[in-house]
Amino acid sequence: MTNPRFSPGIYLITGEFKMRLKWYKLLFMLLNSQLLFLYTTTYPLTTTELITQRAFSVNELQKQLAEGDDSEQMKLLSKFCGLTAIDGYMLDNKNNELILFGRVDPCLPSLYTEDFVVALRNAWMKYADLKGDTYYYSNPGCSIDPDASVINELNTKTQTLMNDTPVEEIDQAIEQWHSICRQPQTVRIMGIPFNTRFGDVMVSADYLLKRLADGSVDPGIDGFTSLLELTKKDMEKAITGGKSVSFSVTSMNRFWFFPGENKYTHNDNMVNIEQSPVTVLTEAQYLHSSGNRIVGTGQTDPYAEKFSNSFTTHFYDIAEKEPVFYKLEALFRFVALAKIMKYNNVDKTVNLDYLLNDYFIEKTEVKPNLPGISRIEKFEHRRELEDSYEIYKLWMPSCGGVGIDIEVDNRNLIRDVEKKLNKLEQRILRSRPADKALFWDLN
């Protein structure tokens, strides 16, 4: 899952791409009951992309945001001074100044100052709920969950499809199944305000993960296969080989984004995020016997685990096709940076009042409900004896979510014994063209 774009330094990258035109004929029934054809086109292109390191002063950022008298400048300030990846911070103790540094990569989505502010306020417990005399903190996260009553109804309809439906009535029964599955699922956002860009990115990434899991979106990446396709291939092999097959029609798999192993290096004045990966976890779930709640089993379905591991391995390949996952990773890095700053009490050295209290965060509408996603793939196997066939119908609803549960302590905050950060610190200070410069690229 290594991403060369997330190694600090200055890079000259040249890529040549040939024209490709691929058609994917998806032979399955989709949510809208239409046959879908996907095509991707890559045009002939030779580009030279310069990825540079950039630093900016948080002190100057706060000052200029507060003044807010130049619309073009405000646009730059709102996009995190042009950075597209954040790597860390340093303290200029001589001037009581906080400097952030990262990279400008034209192939990555823009970073947004408001997302960083949301991460900061979460780390400083600005969004914690006060109940009585106790504040209750939650890491940033989201979840898109079906209602238990819908799962109960789907279970009933699925059993009918599997056992009792005459062949001539299957199409109608499947349409009824889709109609049930399309019922709205509840969107929850934890740890931050609901209607924010931060929340919208989490929900969008989570919803797309569901579609990648059931194969209704195919990124066309070698070695990456949807959960439904993984299951189907094994079942086809078993059925055509004359073996018995079985699978649960009353359980479902939950997938959610979660931090991988985070590592940070530091010296007396600086912290660098060495890695802050996004992984996908899974757990099998089922409808509780009470019929009013969905519970986890504490176990993983082998196919779901294979899918989640494959997604984690191919994360950057998928992000190249679906940039929302790059945006999601940026949120993970913002949360990591904010928690490191809180852990090190940066606000004791630098005044962060404007970002923590006064910066206005624009409202981004996030839908409180999203339609359920369904897909059924049909596999027919004709038995020679009676010239008949069997139809196997696969039903795989899914829940999901994002949990940015990043922790910072002395186990992942490692002293830079090789003195690499000392050299970077000097480069940052030496490259600054003037004492009051807002941002500058490193020489």
C-alpha positions in Angstrom: 0.0 0.0 0.0 3.0 2.2 -0.3 2.3 5.6 -2.0 5.4 7.3 -3.5 3.5 10.6 -3.4 3.6 10.5 0.4 7.4 10.5 0.8 8.8 14.0 1.7 11.1 15.5 -0.9 11.2 17.1 -4.3 10.3 14.9 -7.2 10.3 15.1 -11.0 7.8 12.6 -12.3 7.3 11.8 -15.9 4.6 9.5 -17.2 3.6 8.3 -20.6 0.1 6.9 -21.1 -1.3 5.2 -24.2 -4.8 5.5 -25.4 -7.0 2.9 -23.9 -10.7 2.3 -24.3 -12.3 -0.4 -22.1 -15.9 -1.5 -22.0 -17.2 -3.3 -19.0 -20.5 -5.1 -19.6 -22.0 -5.7 -16.2 -24.4 -8.6 -16.5 -26.3 -8.1 -13.3 -29.4 -6.4 -12.0 -28.6 -3.0 -10.5 -30.5 -0.8 -8.1 -32.3 1.0 -10.9 -32.9 -2.3 -12.8 -31.0 -1.1 -15.8 -28.1 -2.7 -17.6 -25.1 -0.5 -17.1 -22.1 -0.1 -19.5 -19.0 1.6 -18.1 -16.2 2.9 -20.1 -13.0 4.5 -19.3 -10.8 6.5 -21.7 -7.2 7.6 -21.1 -5.9 10.1 -23.7 -2.4 10.1 -25.1 -0.4 12.2 -22.6 3.1 13.0 -21.6 3.4 15.2 -18.6 6.1 16.6 -16.3 4.8 17.1 -12.8 6.8 18.9 -10.2 6.0 18.0 -6.6 7.4 20.6 -4.2 7.6 20.9 -0.5 5.9 24.0 0.9 5.6 25.6 4.4 3.3 28.2 5.7 2.9 30.2 8.9 -0.2 29.5 11.0 0.3 32.9 12.7 0.1 34.7 9.4 -2.7 32.5 8.2 -4.9 33.4 11.2 -4.0 37.1 10.8 -5.0 37.2 7.1 -8.1 35.1 7.6 -9.2 37.5 10.3 -8.7 40.5 8.0 -10.4 38.8 5.1 -10.4 41.8 2.7 -9.1 40.2 -0.5 -11.3 37.6 -2.2 -8.5 36.1 -4.3 -6.3 35.8 -1.3 -9.1 34.3 0.8 -9.5 31.6 -1.9 -5.9 30.7 -1.4 -6.2 30.8 2.3 -9.3 28.5 2.2 -7.3 26.0 0.3 -4.6 25.6 2.9 -2.1 27.8 1.0 -2.0 25.4 -1.9 -0.8 22.3 -0.1 -2.3 19.0 -1.2 -0.6 16.8 1.4 0.2 17.7 5.0 3.4 16.2 6.6 3.9 17.9 9.9 4.6 21.1 11.9 7.5 22.9 13.5 7.7 25.5 16.2 9.9 28.6 15.6 10.5 29.3 19.3 12.5 32.4 18.5 9.4 34.1 17.0 6.7 32.0 18.9 5.5 30.9 15.5 3.8 27.7 14.3 4.8 26.5 10.8 3.1 23.7 8.9 4.7 21.9 6.1 3.7 19.5 3.4 3.7 19.1 -0.4 2.1 20.6 -3.5 1.2 17.8 -5.9 -0.9 18.8 -8.9 -2.3 15.2 -9.1 -3.8 15.3 -5.6 -7.0 17.0 -4.6 -6.8 20.3 -2.8 -6.7 20.5 1.0 -9.2 22.8 2.8 -8.4 24.9 5.8 -11.9 24.3 7.2 -11.1 20.5 7.4 -8.0 21.2 9.4 -10.0 23.5 11.7 -12.6 20.8 12.2 -9.8 18.3 13.1 -8.3 20.9 15.5 -11.6 21.6 17.3 -12.2 17.9 17.6 -8.8 17.4 19.2 -9.4 20.3 21.6 -12.8 18.8 22.5 -14.7 21.8 21.2 -17.4 19.3 19.9 -17.5 17.1 23.0 -21.0 16.7 24.5 -21.4 18.0 28.1 -23.7 15.7 30.1 -23.9 16.8 33.7 -20.4 17.5 34.8 -18.8 15.2 32.2 -17.6 15.9 28.7 -18.0 12.9 26.3 -15.5 12.9 23.5 -15.9 11.0 20.1 -13.3 10.6 17.4 -14.5 11.9 14.0 -16.5 9.2 12.2 -19.6 8.4 10.3 -21.9 5.4 9.7 -24.6 4.6 7.1 -26.9 2.0 8.6 -30.1 0.2 7.5 -33.0 0.1 9.9 -33.4 -3.2 11.7 -37.0 -3.5 10.4 -35.7 -3.3 6.8 -33.2 -6.1 7.5 -36.0 -8.2 9.0 -38.2 -7.6 5.9 -35.3 -8.5 3.6 -34.6 -11.7 5.5 -38.2 -12.7 5.0 -38.2 -11.8 1.3 -34.9 -13.6 0.7 -36.1 -16.8 2.3 -39.1 -16.6 0.0 -36.9 -16.1 -3.0 -34.6 -19.0 -2.1 -37.3 -21.5 -1.3 -40.8 -20.9 -2.5 -40.9 -18.6 -5.6 -41.9 -20.2 -8.9 -39.5 -19.5 -11.8 -42.1 -17.3 -13.6 -42.5 -15.1 -10.6 -38.8 -14.6 -9.8 -38.4 -11.3 -11.7 -41.3 -9.7 -9.9 -40.1 -11.0 -6.5 -36.6 -9.6 -7.2 -38.1 -6.2 -8.0 -39.9 -6.3 -4.6 -36.6 -7.2 -3.0 -34.9 -4.3 -4.6 -37.7 -2.0 -3.5 -37.2 -3.0 0.1 -33.5 -2.6 -0.1 -33.8 0.9 -1.5 -35.4 2.1 1.6 -33.5 5.0 3.2 -30.5 4.2 5.5 -29.7 6.6 8.3 -26.5 8.7 8.1 -24.7 9.3 11.4 -21.7 11.6 11.9 -19.8 11.5 15.1 -17.3 13.8 16.8 -17.9 16.8 14.5 -20.8 18.9 13.3 -23.1 17.1 10.8 -23.2 19.6 7.9 -19.5 20.1 7.1 -17.3 19.3 4.2 -15.3 17.0 6.5 -18.5 15.0 7.2 -19.5 15.0 3.5 -16.2 13.5 2.5 -16.5 10.7 5.1 -20.0 9.8 4.0 -19.2 10.0 0.3 -16.2 7.6 0.8 -18.3 5.2 2.9 -21.1 5.1 0.4 -18.7 4.5 -2.5 -17.1 1.7 -0.5 -20.5 -0.1 -0.4 -20.7 0.1 -4.1 -17.2 -1.2 -4.6 -18.0 -4.1 -2.3 -21.1 -5.2 -4.3 -19.4 -4.5 -7.6 -21.9 -1.8 -8.8 -18.8 0.4 -9.3 -15.8 -1.3 -10.9 -12.5 0.7 -10.8 -11.0 -1.7 -13.3 -7.9 -2.5 -11.3 -6.0 -5.7 -11.8 -6.1 -7.9 -8.7 -9.0 -6.0 -7.1 -12.4 -7.8 -7.1 -15.7 -7.0 -5.5 -17.0 -9.1 -2.6 -19.9 -10.4 -4.7 -17.6 -11.4 -7.5 -15.2 -13.2 -5.1 -18.1 -15.1 -3.7 -19.7 -15.9 -7.1 -16.4 -17.3 -8.5 -16.0 -19.7 -5.7 -19.6 -20.8 -5.9 -19.5 -21.3 -9.6 -16.4 -23.5 -9.2 -18.1 -25.5 -6.5 -21.4 -26.0 -8.4 -19.8 -26.9 -11.7 -17.6 -29.3 -9.8 -20.6 -31.1 -8.3 -19.9 -29.9 -4.8 -22.5 -28.7 -2.4 -22.5 -25.0 -1.5 -24.0 -23.0 1.3 -24.0 -19.4 2.4 -25.9 -17.3 4.9 -28.9 -15.2 3.8 -29.5 -13.7 7.2 -26.1 -12.1 7.9 -24.4 -9.2 6.4 -20.9 -7.7 6.4 -19.9 -4.4 7.8 -17.0 -2.5 6.3 -15.5 0.6 7.7 -12.4 2.8 7.2 -10.0 2.8 10.1 -6.4 4.0 10.8 -3.6 1.6 10.1 -0.3 1.8 12.0 0.6 5.5 12.5 4.2 6.5 12.9 5.6 10.0 13.7 9.2 11.2 14.2 10.1 14.3 16.2 12.8 16.4 17.6 12.6 19.3 20.1 10.8 21.6 17.6 9.3 19.5 14.9 7.0 16.5 14.2 6.8 14.7 10.9 4.0 12.3 10.0 5.9 9.3 8.6 2.8 7.3 7.9 -0.9 7.6 8.6 -2.6 4.9 6.4 -6.2 4.2 5.8 -7.3 0.6 6.1 -10.6 -1.2 5.7 -11.9 -3.5 8.4 -14.8 -5.9 8.4 -17.1 -7.7 10.7 -20.0 -10.1 10.1 -23.3 -8.9 11.5 -26.8 -10.3 11.9 -30.3 -9.2 13.0 -30.7 -9.8 16.7 -33.5 -12.3 17.7 -35.4 -9.3 19.1 -35.8 -8.0 15.6 -35.0 -4.4 16.6 -31.2 -4.1 16.4 -28.3 -5.2 14.3 -25.4 -6.7 16.2 -21.8 -7.8 15.4 -20.7 -11.4 15.7 -17.1 -10.5 16.5 -16.1 -12.7 13.6 -15.2 -12.1 9.9 -16.6 -13.7 6.8 -13.6 -15.1 4.8 -14.8 -13.5 1.6 -15.4 -10.1 3.3 -12.0 -10.3 4.9 -10.3 -11.0 1.6 -12.1 -8.0 0.0 -11.2 -5.7 2.9 -7.5 -6.8 2.7 -7.5 -6.3 -1.1 -9.0 -2.8 -0.7 -6.3 -1.8 1.8 -3.6 -3.2 -0.5 -4.9 -1.4 -3.5 -6.0 1.8 -1.7 -3.8 4.2 -3.7 -4.7 2.5 -7.0 -8.4 2.9 -6.2 -7.8 6.5 -5.1 -6.3 7.3 -8.5 -9.7 6.3 -10.0 -11.8 7.6 -7.2 -10.2 10.7 -5.7 -12.6 10.8 -2.7 -10.4 8.3 -1.1 -7.4 10.7 -1.4 -9.6 13.3 0.3 -10.4 10.8 3.0 -6.8 10.1 3.7 -6.2 13.8 4.0 -8.7 13.9 6.8 -6.9 11.1 8.6 -3.7 13.1 8.3 -5.4 16.2 9.6 -6.7 14.4 12.6 -3.3 12.9 13.3 -1.6 16.3 13.0 -4.2 17.9 15.3 -3.9 15.2 17.9 -0.1 15.5 17.9 -0.4 19.2 18.4 -2.8 18.8 21.3 -0.6 16.1 22.8 2.4 18.4 22.7 0.4 21.4 24.0 1.2 23.6 21.0 -1.4 26.1 22.1 0.8 26.9 25.1 3.4 28.3 22.7 1.3 29.7 19.8 -2.1 31.4 20.1 -4.6 29.3 18.1 -7.7 31.2 19.3 -8.8 32.3 15.9 -8.8 28.8 14.4 -10.2 27.2 17.5 -13.0 29.7 18.2 -13.6 32.3 15.5 -13.0 30.8 12.1 -16.3 30.5 10.3 -16.9 27.0 8.8 -19.2 27.1 5.7 -22.2 24.8 5.8 -22.0 21.8 3.5 -25.3 20.0 3.2 -25.1 16.3 4.1 -28.1 14.1 3.4 -29.5 12.6 6.7 -30.6 9.5 4.7 -29.3 7.7 1.7 -31.0 5.0 -0.4 -29.9 1.4 0.3 -27.8 -0.2 -2.4 -28.7 -3.6 -3.8 -27.4 -5.9 -6.4 -28.3 -9.5 -7.4 -26.3 -11.6 -9.7 -27.7 -14.7 -11.3 -25.8 -17.8 -12.0 -27.4 -20.6 -14.0 -26.1 -24.2 -14.1 -27.9 -26.7 -16.2 -28.0 -30.2 -14.9 -27.6 -32.8 -17.6 -29.8 -35.4 -16.1 -33.1 -33.6 -16.5 -32.1 -30.8 -18.7 -33.0 -28.4 -15.9 -31.0 -25.7 -14.2 -30.5 -24.2 -10.8 -30.4 -20.4 -10.1 -28.2 -19.2 -7.2 -29.1 -15.7 -6.0 -26.5 -13.9 -3.9 -27.7 -11.2 -1.5 -25.1 -9.2 0.3 -26.4 -6.1 2.1 -23.7 -4.1 3.9 -23.3 -1.5 6.6 -20.2 0.7 6.9 -18.6 3.7 8.3 -15.5 5.7 9.0 -13.7 5.8 12.3 -10.7 8.1 12.6 -9.7 6.7 15.9 -6.1 7.9 15.9 -4.2 7.9 19.2 -0.9 9.7 19.9 1.5 8.6 22.6 5.2 7.7 23.1 4.7 4.4 21.3 4.2 6.0 17.9 5.9 9.3 18.5 9.5 8.3 17.9 12.6 10.5 18.5 14.6 11.3 15.3 17.9 10.0 16.3 19.3 10.4 12.8 18.8 14.2 12.9 17.0 14.3 9.6 14.4 16.7 11.0 17.1 19.1 12.1 18.1 19.4 8.4 14.5 19.9 7.3 14.0 22.5 10.1 17.0 24.5 8.8 15.7 24.2 5.2 12.3 25.6 6.2 13.8 28.5 8.1 16.4 29.2 5.4 13.9 29.1 2.5 11.6 31.7 4.0 11.9 34.9 1.9 10.8 37.3 4.6 9.8 37.3 8.3 6.1 37.9 7.5 5.8 35.6 4.5 2.6 33.6 4.6 4.0 30.6 2.6 7.1 29.6 0.7 8.5 26.6 -1.2 11.6 24.9 0.1 14.9 25.3 -1.6 
